[in-house]
């Protein structure tokens, strides 16, 4: 199995992005799966184009995208992406779309094909907090997740795809009192646990999920 693992670069004035820091440290082989990495610009349009080109080039079995969600307590695999760009801050190219669709011929929403509940269980087994999220937001993270699932539906029917948010790193919250964070090592461990669950589960676990409210 081959997993295309992507991460965004820093955005929103942050000096680092925990997604990039952790993804670069993930092992090149996890649970027997080859892991190919791709760093993505936090930019509407170009982010999807970058990953789409990597999907065509690498022909992975799974495209698994990672992004930062500052303020969340644990790792949160996303269940659904919606066909909407609505940015509260500019992206790294200064774009700030308002109430725009991502693809005119796309569905209103696409659900992930990754086993998000099984991923949460495996991450928790590794000692890392995790829960299923039902909102990927309306910034570039949702944009990329939607774009990946859109292209899978159009061109890559055998591929699975999805997205997971990770919290701030400890060094990012030194001037953000009472804001949750995790170490890079814990985020790496959580991502590798999530990949293990993806490898081991073609269907999701039939468990009552730990959901992010």
Order of alpha helices (4+ residues) and beta strands (2+ residues): beta-alpha-beta-beta-alpha-beta-beta-beta-beta-alpha-alpha-beta-alpha
